[in-house]
Amino acid sequence: MRRRCYVFGPYRLDPAARTVMRGDTPVPLTPKAVETLAVLVEHRGEVVSKEALLNRVWAGTFVGDGSLMRNISDLRRALALRGQPGCIETVPKRGYLFRADVQEIEHTQQPGRRTIAVLPLRVIGGDDDRLAALADATTEALITKLSSVRECMVHAPRGAIATHSDARAVAIGREFGVECVLDGSIRHHANKIRASVRLLPTAGGPALWAETLEEDCDDPFACEDAISDELAGALALILTSTERKLVARRYTESAAAYQMYLKGRLEWARRSGEGLRRAVEHFRRAINIDPEYALAHSAVASSYALLPMIAPVASATFMPRAKAAAVHALEIDDTLLEARSVLAFVKWHYDWNWRGAEREFRRMLKFAPSDAVACVWYALLLAERGDVHTAIAQARRAQSLDPRSCSIRANVSTVLHFCGRYDEAIDEATHAIETDAGSLRAHLIRGLALEQQNRMTEAVAACETAVAVSHATNPTALGALGHAYARNGSHAAAERVLKQLDDLEPEVTNVAKAVVRLALGDNRHAVRLLLRACDSREFYLVMLAVDRRLDPVRQAPEFRAICERVGLGA
């Protein structure tokens, strides 16, 4: 497969691969900077307006002139030609002009880069104009999104083949000279839209990948976007899996940005509210130095995602920020697994899109099976949905991937607790505490598991330690302590805990107050609090199905309605 490249001075630009080479050495430029250069080179000798560049390089995304100006600055610095004036000239009030002499050449495609023909999604199940329109719109959206995947060249055959059959898919791909064909169909299924797709090699053999997705059909625009996003995300992982093996890859050329990033990671690893806030400050400084530092954007995303779990902050404030930072990181580099994990985390803990989050985790672990964090998060999701056997297997696998991590071990103890394996949960939490006495999660789970075994004195002590470790600011730890006090007969102490919870933000304390109220026998008040927690999308609502402390109201119609709202059966 041959494609057009451009040579100017000592540089070779390959727009399809989004690379610039100086001899055999890659020029360190972000994908967006290369895209900016490609537009200028394609229109060499012409003034290209800022608006045209923004529309081409950041199509469908709102960004300010600052991003474009940084790209131009990076290009000028990286492509300085000795003895020549700058090849990118600013034309005041008009735009930019590329002035260097350019030669067009044909270039053989490098191994590992795939060309794909995206065939129109076929409508199954009779004539349905609305479904046909949705199929066309979804196909077009998918083509647009795949066009930004670095390792993918997209061909979009249309017209006469719009009614192709299964048997024709591979033949069509061969006719267009591509390596793979994305073939699929769309149909109504119950009250949902079901899309089934396959990625077929034109050289023959089994499908490289296949998946079936279901989305609600109430809003066709949301359905189109959701399906095209899911498919583009999956293919980005498939097509860039080899790139992630380049362990020596550099994400920034700035030593100062890298040092700030490392400082942020040290704070991030503490897994405390203050540590995560300091981590975000360091990551933001790194981004100020290098705005295209994808790893720093990804780290901001993971910090924001974890804050509602650890600190008394509202999910409604930080989860959207986590999603925005993760999306920005993937716009710069679509191979970052951490950013993809954050998007799955937000789907799970904030959007309550369990199917979508599970698909994301399965997909990541298929192409990056050694990612311990994704593995243990997937285990927690499975445990919360009641899939005990698979959850424990995934948790143990995560532990084998990173046996020294206290955080992983504390999460393994959580999975075991959710699955009713209390002895093992206590054992794992105890080992985690031996590694890090400040592990809030380990102390908390140890206390909850001890309580389930009616070892109330020990449970109270463990929960008191969890509250002390969190400086009495973690609502979940306070709720656990209040519940344990009440279960142990100390109702006055439980009431004091409720007053402590009143001093925190109300958007983060409803679940904690509810479990204390349940232990005090005030079930109606507890249910009202859980309803408020739904309204504020509190972080810990995903645990409704496995939190045994909620058993007194589990059969109440109001509680069952809450579970349905969160996407869980009562």
Sequence and secondary structure as in RCSB ss.txt:
>XXXX:A:sequence
MRRRCYVFGPYRLDPAARTVMRGDTPVPLTPKAVETLAVLVEHRGEVVSKEALLNRVWAGTFVGDGSLMRNISDL
RRALALRGQPGCIETVPKRGYLFRADVQEIEHTQQPGRRTIAVLPLRVIGGDDDRLAALADATTEALITKLSSVR
ECMVHAPRGAIATHSDARAVAIGREFGVECVLDGSIRHHANKIRASVRLLPTAGGPALWAETLEEDCDDPFACED
AISDELAGALALILTSTERKLVARRYTESAAAYQMYLKGRLEWARRSGEGLRRAVEHFRRAINIDPEYALAHSAV
ASSYALLPMIAPVASATFMPRAKAAAVHALEIDDTLLEARSVLAFVKWHYDWNWRGAEREFRRMLKFAPSDAVAC
VWYALLLAERGDVHTAIAQARRAQSLDPRSCSIRANVSTVLHFCGRYDEAIDEATHAIETDAGSLRAHLIRGLAL
EQQNRMTEAVAACETAVAVSHATNPTALGALGHAYARNGSHAAAERVLKQLDDLEPEVTNVAKAVVRLALGDNRH
AVRLLLRACDSREFYLVMLAVDRRLDPVRQAPEFRAICERVGLGA
>XXXX:A:secstr
 EEEEEEETTEEEETTTTEEEETTEE    HHHHHHHHHHHHTTTSEE HHHHHHHHTTT    HHHHHHHHHHH
HHHT  TTS  SEEEETTTEEEE S  EEEEEE  TT EEEEE   EE SS  HHHHHHHHHHHHHHHHHHTT T
TEEEE   GGGTT  TTHHHHHHHHTT SEEEEEEEEEETTEEEEEEEEEETTSSS SEEEEEEEESS HHHHHH
HHHHHHHHHHHHHHTTTGGG TT  S S HHHHHHHHHHHHHHTT SHHHHHHHHHHHHHHHHH TT HHHHHHH
HHHHHHHHHHSS  HHHHHHHHHHHHHHHHHH TT HHHHHHHHHHHHHTS  HHHHHHHHHHHHHH TT HHHH
HHHHHHHHHTT HHHHHHHHHHHHHHSTT HHHHHHHHHHHHHTT HHHHHHHHHHHHHH TT HHHHHHHHHHH
HHTT HHHHHHHHHHHHHHTTT  HHHHHHHHHHHHHTT HHHHHHHHHHHHTS GGGTHHHHHHHHHHTT HHH
HHHHHHHHHHTT GGGGGTTT GGGGGGTTSHHHHHHHHHHT   
